[in-house]
């Protein structure tokens, strides 16, 4: 639609057949393009960035909620999105910076590699158990690997063992290369270095906190950060009765996973979190206590990013000062 005269035209584009770049290159000036969020739209976003067009990514669920009719097809959805853009009611979602997108791709790539490495170790451990040897965590050590290679296995299982070991070496080298890249990226960011001063928060978690919550100013309260990670309890209330159940598990699943894993290490290094954890263990299950510590740890990371402080300054301010700052 041309805002100068209000004329709107509609055209179907087939990504595999039509020249998409030629179509969007014909527009000049202040061009705004809006579309629903999608997992496979990176190529389209890069194209519009190269052409200098403004890109607005919309919340698909909210766009659908604002539709007046239940009928749904491509033409009707396009008209609906255009109408929201004209009225200024288009429900935008945050779009990370190119640097944050690059770091997050590397973090998720490392996460997948670690999952593959764990699967390989489990298969090797199963082969050892079948031969009557329990290696457990020794499979990571040089002696454990020597014991595994020395096992007398049938020809088929022996071949599988050798293949698994070669895959394990390849995956480990890839993980090391990715971690070197992430370390170099972290050394250039002061926010990451300040977060790493907190016990339990390492390279991976600090990078994830910085680049997932960036910019941290878009979260007005710590409660919104907790809800963004899906660590907020679901409320089931009626009249005067209030009950809080399990966490919502909505939002960023990767951040939620990292915070729960990090919470188990932070308990050993921070006395306040340690006391909080063991106080909850006496009343609840260990899994629920870990989630509660993860939620508290996420709030700490948010405060440190928001105020640009390290762990020592966080402790110096005390609980009352931090609470007062959150309320303000």
Buried (B, 14 or more C-beta within 10 A) or exposed (E): BEEEEEEEEEEEEEEEEEEBEEEBEEEEEEEEBBBBBEEEBEEBBEBBEEBEBEBBBBBBEBBBEBBEEEEEEEEEBBEBBBBBBEEEEBBEEEEBEEEBBBBBEBBEBBBEBBEBBEEBBEBBBEBBEEBEBEBEEBBEEEEBBEBBEEBEBEEEBBEBBEEBBEBBEBBBEBBEEBBEBBEEBBEEBEBBEBBBBBBBBBBBBBBBBBBBBBEBEEBEEBEEBBBBBBBBBEEEEEEEEEEEEEBBEBBBEBBBBBBBBBBBBBBEEBEEBBEBBEEBEEEEEEEBBBBBBBBBBBBBBBBBBBBEBBBEEBBEBEEEEBEEEBEE
